[in-house]
Amino acid sequence: MKRAFLFTVMLILGALAPLSAQDTEPEETAAPQKKASAYRSEALQLVREKKFDAAILLLEEALALYPDDQDIIGLIKSVGDLKQLENPVFGDDPPPLTEEPSYDKQDKPDFAVTVRDPDKTGSGEKSRNTVVLDVGIKSMTPLGPLDDPLTFLSPPQTALGASADIRYYFPFFRKLIGLGLWYEGYFTNFDDQDFSGLLFHQGGLNLLIRNFPIENEGIRSELSLELGSGITFFRDNTLEDDTIYYRLLMQVALYGEDPLLYRLLNYEGLQSLYFKGGVRFFYYFVENTNMVRYRLGLAIRPHAGKDHWEAGIYFHLEDMDISDWSLSSWGIILGAGFRF
């Protein structure tokens, strides 16, 4: 009887054992397996927080569960690259850190100078003069007929006169264009009877245009063109007439100056010595009336700066054909000038 009871209990326990196993298994697998997408989301959040090591560990855990998931494999490589960029390894001798240039620290072009600045051109434009004043004392000695060499240079029958002109060059044209007033005349008569009563004065206004082919702070070569008009007053007492006549005139002149000897000999002491010369043509508004003058000489200019004075001596030839008489003459001009 006792044996039969024990056998029955064993049968009951044997029947309940599978049920107990079934009841405990759900408790061990109660936590469901995390999806691959959840791993990826958590890893991306860690990347945003720059926790690259934690993100890689999480993705490796996900790869263990999902070894064929190509998204997880690619994500592990991407996170590794981001970690390398965030903390680069250069080896034993990392290159020196260089500050990236910014626009504020770069050398910027100077846009403040929008017009020609003489101080920055390297030329002598800054020292060009604006005002020129020249005065002179001149002589006029008649020449004899060209066909008679013995009388071509006639005896000293000389008239004395004076000349003056003032020129102003506009700064806004780089001192290349200006206006000028001029005057010249003779105050004494010839000893010769034919011209004993000569009176001759003229003056006018000129437009001035000049250029500097060679120029620096010390020396310069200058070419100038003058165009203008004026009026002439004259009297010839040989006709026993004291009437003073006048003629309107037009004139064109071309002049040049250059320290020629300095350029040829390259001797510094010759920088202040200038050759000056030119030709001037006068046309008087009456038939067959004109005058041509040629001039050549030397001037000394002690100071090479913008403000200076100069003195010179010039030889001139004139061929005058005005009204009822004509005259060819030569003379000397002693001149002085100021430049400002």
Buried (B, 14 or more C-beta within 10 A) or exposed (E): EEEEEEEEEEEEEEEEEEEEEEEEEEEEEEEEEEEBEEBBEBBBEBBEEEBBEBBBEBBEBBBEEBEEBEBBBEBBEBBBEBBEEEEEEEEEEEEEEEEEEEEEEEEEEEEEEEEEEBEEEEBBBBBBBBEBBBBBEBBBBBBBEEEEEEEEEBEEBBBEBBBBBBBBBEEEEEBBEBBBBBBBBBEEBBEBEEBEBBBBBBBBEBEBBBEBEEBEBBBBBBBBBBEBBBEBBBBBBBEEEEEEBEBEBBBBBEBBBBBBBBEEEEEEEBBBBBBBBBBBEBBBEEEEBBBBBBBEBBBEBEEBEBEBEBEBEBBBBBBBBBBEBEBBBBBBBBBBBBBE
